[in-house]
């Protein structure tokens, strides 16, 4: 039963709500972050961002996976650009936290 609910929530409902691109983008980002976390990534770091960081640092796995991810995303430089996206999301969280904790 829980597998059916999982399938509905992750695949069927997003297809129904495909017109709401913000929702679909958030779901895809969630899967990306989950994949990164399950493979040892830091909190808030996407697979693309991790791969881009590895590429910039000259690591073998960056040179191996970045072209594959860039091809799948149909955009050269996607992984390196994803580093900035990870940083922007982290900064937004910190700004929200600062607003919540600041005394009026």
Secondary structure, DSSP 8 states (H G I E B T S, - for coil): -HHHHHHIIIIIHHHHTTT-HHHHHHHHHHHHHHHHHHTT--TT--HHHHHHHHHHTT-HHHHHHHHHHHHHTT-TTHHHHHHHHHHHHHHHHHHHHHHHHS--
